[in-house]
Amino acid sequence: MWSEIYQKELFLAPNCYKECDGYCCNNFFGKYYNILDKDSVILPMIDEEYEEYKKRGGIKNITEKKYEIKIKDKKFVFYLLGCKEKGLCNPHSNRPFICRVYPYLPKVNIKGEIIGFNYASMMDIFYSSKKTHKCPLVTKDYIQQSIKQNLPKLTPKMIFALILIDEVFKEIKKFIPEYIDKSDIQKFITKFEMLMLSSKVFKNINIEKIYEEVKKEYGEFL
């Protein structure tokens, strides 16, 4: 799966950055942060993808942090990469999956079938509509269809990750139901930072249940 993803484009949108000043590759809300990194765009990556990414040489000037979520006697390993390259990633062909599908992230069922889409960036889930979203691609109908057509069969671990991310986004919206484009941005960001630094979001997510459901479908995958 990962080798195939890194060898192809999931959709084509040449020069889209000219319409938005490179929104997807810049931390446009960073100037309002008091605690979180003001400059970096954070790129999540599960360990399967990380192995492919590193095998290809990665991207220059990217920071990496490894994290683990314990699930019974297993560990779900993922990485958060910090990127300050503002769209000038070198080499561009090694950009992570999250960059390749932006502005969308597939929502999948237990069989790995795409049943909808989330926004790929956590901050983007707070826009009140596509009309106020800063990325011009959210209004292009062909983007989602191209991802559906070109995305290879997902691994069980990626299915688990996408289902977990969907649950995380739902919980975040419960804690912060406001919209960033209809709020005082500084107050909004302060509330967001406090939530991100707490463990509140994960307390209401039954990660073990998701793990068991995926395991029942595919066998052990961690």
LINWO-V805429 format. One line per field, one symbol per residue. phi: phi as a letter, one per 40 degrees, with the letter a starting at -180 (. if undefined). A space follows every 10 residues. Layout:
# LINWO-V805429
phi = ???
This chain:
# LINWO-V805429
phi = .cccccbabc abacgccccb ggdcbbcccd cccbbcdcbc ccbcaccdcd ccdcdchgbc gbcbbcbbbc bfcbbbbabb cbbbcfgbcb ccccccdccc bdcbbcbbcc cgccbiabcc ccccccccac cccccccccc cccccccdcb ccdccdcccd cccccccccc cdcccbccbc cbbcdccccc cccccccbbc dcccbccccc dccccccbgc bc
